[in-house]
Amino acid sequence: MTDSPAPQTDTDAAPQEVVEQAHPWAELAPEHFHLLRLAALPTDRHTGARPLRFIQLGRVERLGKQHSLLRLTLQLPGQRVRKEQNIFEVWANHEQRTVRFGPDTGLLVQPENRGLGRFMLAQGIAWARQHFAHYQVENTPLPSKDAFSEEARARRDHCLQAQGFVVEYLDPLKIKAQCGAPRVSSLHGDWHTEKVQIIELLDAASMLQQADQSLREQEVKVRKLEARIDVFKREDGGLRFTITCLVAFCVFQAGLLIWIATR
């Protein structure tokens, strides 16, 4: 007598993992680029020196029937950042008529304390106001690491509130927080233009041309100074030879006088 295998039940079956497929726009690369000028600012006690810098702003947007996307990225010359840094997204859900700002990991910007966070927020708000001003704004959780100190928390809250967001704390210790707004139209798309400036292509070309012309003028001045230094060196060499000859002649005369006197 053979034993027949027991029928496989749902409880015996291994659970099948459901892999969430990434959105087709999740890895879109920038398509349009602009040059940003970061003005020189006084040295900050936390972030250090803040010299004049130029960085690249990348932009890509998609308008679809179900979703729309704006993605902004910042690229620093000669410096690499983590994948989750220097990226800002605005997602619009047309079925729910909602707009979500920022990546899930929060807005992490390098270099810090240069006005770039508010600039990227303003760019995303301006785009959302242009297309979906009547949409509701989803509440966005704020990472607790952004408020590692009272000063950092106050700076973050001021930046968000200046753009029209409402910051709400979910615990008495002010660790868990979220921000949102009633409508996209209630947000403000301005930023500190004296800190961050968008340089157009013609302006960038003009700046490069002026810099090249200034370098050429400096090279001419340096060559003239080098020529004068060479002249001074030759004159100095001639003077040294003359002085040496005079010293030798004086020594000879003194020796001759001593010889005559002793005779």
Secondary structure, DSSP 8 states (H G I E B T S, - for coil): ---------TTTS----------TTTT----EEEEEEE--EEEETTTEEE--EEEEEEEEEEE-SSEEEEEEEEEBTTB---TTBSEEEEEEETTTTEEEES-TT--B-SSSSSSHHHHHHHHHHHHHHHHHTTSEEEEEEE-GGGGSSHHHHHHHHHHHHHTT-EEEESSTTS-SEEEEES-GGGS-----TTTEEEE-HHHHHHHHHHHHHHHHHHHHHHHHHHHHHHHHHHHHHHHHHHHHHHHHHHHHHHHHHHHHHH-
